Amino acid sequence: MARKVYVRVNATFGTDGSISPKVIEWEDGTQYQVERVLDVRRAASMRAGGSGIRYQVRVVWDTPEGQPAYAVSYVWREDDNKWFVEAKN
């Protein structure tokens, strides 16, 4: 089972009420730029527990060698507007 990690998220708010995450800050301070939001839907986190609006995002960060790295990940926004990700134990 994965653990639930609450993260800081910088997001933009659209005039239509939409919310789009732009930066996800991990618990150690590492920041991941959200290059693109791929999908948004209400869903549960089956591995870590909890539910809310699930954002499937493509994130980018710089490797220690200075090269960009990419990954597709999920971040959830709970009904109380707290954000979390699933992390490996």
C-alpha positions as CSV (number, residue, x, y, z in Angstrom):
1,M,0.0,0.0,0.0
2,A,1.2,3.5,-0.7
3,R,1.2,6.4,1.7
4,K,-0.7,9.6,1.3
5,V,1.5,12.7,1.2
6,Y,0.1,16.1,1.4
7,V,1.8,18.6,-0.9
8,R,1.8,22.3,-1.7
9,V,0.3,23.2,-5.1
10,N,0.4,26.4,-7.0
11,A,-2.7,26.6,-9.2
12,T,-4.5,28.9,-11.5
13,F,-8.2,29.6,-11.2
14,G,-10.3,30.1,-14.4
15,T,-13.2,32.4,-14.8
16,D,-15.3,29.3,-15.2
17,G,-14.4,28.1,-11.8
18,S,-11.8,25.5,-13.1
19,I,-8.6,24.9,-11.1
20,S,-5.4,23.9,-12.8
21,P,-2.3,22.8,-10.9
22,K,0.9,24.5,-12.2
23,V,3.6,23.5,-9.6
24,I,3.6,20.6,-7.2
25,E,6.0,20.9,-4.2
26,W,7.1,17.7,-2.6
27,E,7.6,17.3,1.1
28,D,11.4,17.8,0.8
29,G,10.9,21.1,-1.1
30,T,11.5,19.7,-4.6
31,Q,9.3,21.4,-7.1
32,Y,7.8,19.8,-10.2
33,Q,6.4,22.0,-13.0
34,V,3.1,20.8,-14.4
35,E,3.7,20.8,-18.1
36,R,0.2,19.7,-18.9
37,V,-3.1,18.5,-17.3
38,L,-4.1,15.4,-19.1
39,D,-7.3,14.5,-17.3
40,V,-9.6,15.7,-14.5
41,R,-12.2,13.6,-12.8
42,R,-13.6,12.7,-9.4
43,A,-11.8,9.5,-8.2
44,A,-10.6,7.6,-5.2
45,S,-7.0,6.8,-4.4
46,M,-7.1,3.1,-4.2
47,R,-3.5,2.7,-3.0
48,A,-3.2,5.5,-0.4
49,G,-6.9,6.0,0.6
50,G,-8.9,9.2,0.2
51,S,-10.8,10.7,-2.7
52,G,-11.4,14.0,-4.4
53,I,-10.8,15.5,-7.8
54,R,-7.9,13.6,-9.5
55,Y,-5.7,15.4,-11.9
56,Q,-3.5,13.4,-14.2
57,V,-0.6,15.6,-15.0
58,R,2.7,15.5,-17.0
59,V,5.4,17.0,-14.8
60,V,8.9,18.1,-15.6
61,W,12.0,18.7,-13.4
62,D,15.7,19.1,-13.9
63,T,18.0,16.1,-13.2
64,P,21.3,16.6,-11.3
65,E,22.9,16.6,-14.8
66,G,20.8,19.6,-15.8
67,Q,18.7,17.6,-18.2
68,P,14.9,17.8,-18.1
69,A,13.0,14.6,-17.0
70,Y,9.3,13.9,-17.5
71,A,6.7,11.7,-15.8
72,V,2.9,11.3,-15.8
73,S,1.5,11.3,-12.3
74,Y,-1.7,12.0,-10.3
75,V,-2.4,14.6,-7.7
76,W,-5.7,14.8,-5.8
77,R,-7.6,17.8,-4.5
78,E,-9.8,16.8,-1.6
79,D,-13.1,18.5,-0.8
80,D,-11.4,20.6,1.9
81,N,-8.9,21.9,-0.8
82,K,-5.9,19.9,0.5
83,W,-3.8,18.3,-2.2
84,F,-2.1,14.9,-1.9
85,V,-0.1,12.4,-4.0
86,E,0.5,8.7,-3.5
87,A,4.1,7.8,-2.4
88,K,5.8,4.5,-2.2
89,N,6.4,3.2,1.3
